[in-house]
Amino acid sequence: MRVLMTGGGTSGHVNPALAIAETIKLNAPGSEIAFVGTPRGIENRLVPRAGYKLYHVDVRGLRRSLSLSNIRAAYLAAVSPYRAKEIIKEFRPDIVIGTGGYVCWPVARAAQMMGVPTVLHESNAFPGVAVRMLADRTDKILLNFAKTAEYLKKCPEEKLTVVGNPLRAGFDPKTDRASARRAIGAEGYEKVILSYGGSLGATHVNEAVIAMMRDYTKEHPEILHTLAVGTIEWERASSLFSEYGLGGVPNLRLVEYLYDMPAQMAAADLIICRAGAMTISEVAMMRRPAIFVPSPNVTENHQYKNALVLAEADAAVIIEEKDLDGGRALIKTASELIGDDGRRARMGEAAGAFAVGDANRRIWEEIKKLTNV
């Protein structure tokens, strides 16, 4: 089977695609799989690292204000399906699978025009622009949330199936904590805090967590605290980290990106992060207590809605970005949780109730139906 995956821009689009690719390889070992992304997205780091060929289609999002960049974006939107057709002619896929992001639109649209079966996976409760634009002609749309169907009225009900979110290998709640801590170099620490804002970065989260490192975890050498700041934020966050005199503090780690997230999460006693759908699925699968700081800059405030589902079940705590208070809110909540092993254990178990353990299998079953494997 020949499969063309498309989805990019952030790891929230790329990691589901990689997870689906792993599932296909596991079930159909001889499959040929390639990816299509943009020249600028994080897929340029993650996809080659995973061993897949990566094609490029240049397409960009429109800004809300009138600008020259919008003229460029409109031009790319018009020509990008033609570039996508060239890729499809060269690769000759049996199926095209999209996981969102701007690049998903021209590739899936070109496949539809050429009669190639298309599948889309939508992680969020409110579907992204590309999925909404493609819904009417897509053969199958796989959903994480049943509620998403309410926003896809153009798509016949029989084409919508709830499957959960695909996760890459390693996200296993049975992972041995001691082994994970050895793997990440956390031996000797009593507690581990893992913080991250997103693959590209989250300015306010990074600032608050670095302040927390300065004012709290630096003073608690028994706690290992790691912060992944994202590609765009790396230079600025590194400068702030140094300005606060945190460079060289043994229990504080500042990194650009975490390539070993399953091990990092397995080792963690507490996670501080955004509330994207994939992040929440990973937290739930790994049964970890979390402090969610939802991004306020997303459509329909969907990250807050994602986080609220877990918070209402006492599986997580929400701190809105506007309430971070220079890191003080994080310190108060994190210190309370770190000091209460029983509460963290209960939160982790409650989070696990939201995990969909067989999402990858469900997705494979839908792919088989369209490819006659």
HUWOBEL-V874827 format. One record per pair of residues at least 12 apart in sequence whose ideal C-beta (glycine too) atoms are under 6 Angstrom apart, sorted by the first residue. I is the first residue (numbers start at 0). J is the second residue. D is the distance in whole Angstrom. If there is no record, write none. Layout:
BEGIN
i;j;d
I;J;D
I;J;D
END
This chain:
BEGIN
i;j;d
0;27;5
0;30;5
0;93;5
0;370;6
0;372;6
1;31;5
1;92;5
1;93;5
2;23;6
2;30;6
2;32;5
2;94;6
3;33;6
3;90;6
3;92;4
3;95;5
4;16;5
4;20;6
4;34;5
4;96;5
5;35;4
5;97;5
5;102;6
5;103;5
5;106;4
6;97;6
6;98;3
6;99;5
6;100;5
6;103;5
7;36;4
7;37;5
7;40;4
7;42;4
7;100;5
7;102;5
8;40;4
8;100;4
9;198;5
9;199;6
10;41;6
10;198;4
11;275;5
11;277;5
12;98;5
12;99;5
12;100;4
13;42;5
13;45;5
14;277;6
15;98;4
15;120;6
15;165;5
16;98;4
17;49;6
17;167;6
18;165;4
18;166;5
18;167;5
19;165;5
19;362;6
20;32;5
21;168;6
22;359;4
22;363;5
26;363;5
27;372;6
32;51;6
33;52;4
33;90;6
34;46;5
34;51;5
34;53;5
35;54;5
35;56;6
35;106;5
36;53;6
36;102;6
37;102;5
38;55;5
38;57;6
41;198;5
54;86;5
56;79;5
56;82;5
56;83;5
56;102;6
56;105;6
57;75;5
58;75;5
58;79;4
58;101;5
58;102;5
58;105;6
59;72;4
59;75;6
60;101;5
79;105;4
80;105;4
80;108;5
80;109;5
83;105;4
83;106;5
83;109;4
84;109;5
87;109;6
87;113;6
92;115;6
93;370;5
94;116;5
94;369;6
94;370;5
95;107;6
95;110;4
95;115;5
95;117;5
96;118;5
97;119;5
98;120;5
99;127;5
99;129;6
103;129;4
104;129;4
104;132;6
107;133;5
111;136;5
116;138;5
116;369;4
117;137;5
117;138;5
118;139;5
119;137;5
119;140;5
120;141;4
121;142;6
121;147;6
122;143;5
122;164;5
122;276;4
122;277;6
123;276;5
123;301;5
124;144;4
124;146;5
124;147;6
124;301;5
124;304;6
125;298;5
125;299;4
125;301;5
126;147;6
126;150;5
134;151;5
134;153;5
134;154;4
135;153;4
138;369;6
139;158;6
139;365;6
140;154;6
140;159;5
141;160;6
141;162;5
142;161;5
143;163;6
143;164;5
143;276;6
145;161;5
162;358;5
162;361;4
162;362;5
163;355;3
163;358;3
164;277;6
164;280;4
164;358;6
165;358;5
165;359;5
165;362;6
166;284;6
169;261;3
170;261;5
170;281;6
170;284;5
172;285;6
172;286;5
174;265;4
179;262;5
179;265;4
179;266;4
180;266;5
182;262;5
183;262;5
183;263;6
183;266;5
185;223;5
185;266;5
188;223;4
189;221;4
190;222;5
190;268;5
190;337;6
191;223;5
191;266;5
191;267;5
191;268;5
192;224;4
192;269;5
193;225;6
193;263;5
193;267;4
193;270;5
194;208;5
194;226;4
194;271;4
195;227;4
195;272;5
196;273;6
197;229;5
197;273;6
198;229;6
199;229;5
199;230;6
199;231;5
200;228;6
200;229;3
200;231;4
200;232;3
203;320;5
204;292;5
205;228;5
205;232;5
205;236;5
207;323;4
207;326;4
207;329;5
208;226;5
209;239;5
209;240;6
210;325;6
210;326;3
211;326;4
211;329;5
211;330;5
212;224;6
212;245;6
212;251;5
213;243;4
215;330;5
217;248;6
220;250;5
223;250;5
224;251;6
225;252;4
226;253;6
227;254;5
227;256;6
227;257;5
233;255;5
240;253;5
264;285;5
264;287;6
267;287;6
269;288;6
269;336;6
270;287;5
270;289;4
271;290;5
273;294;5
274;291;4
274;293;4
274;302;4
274;305;5
274;306;4
276;305;6
279;305;5
282;350;6
283;350;5
283;353;4
283;354;4
284;354;4
286;347;4
286;350;6
286;351;4
287;347;6
288;343;4
288;346;4
288;347;5
289;315;5
290;316;5
290;332;6
291;306;4
291;315;5
291;317;5
292;318;5
292;320;6
293;306;5
295;320;5
312;349;5
313;349;5
314;346;5
314;349;4
314;350;4
316;332;6
END
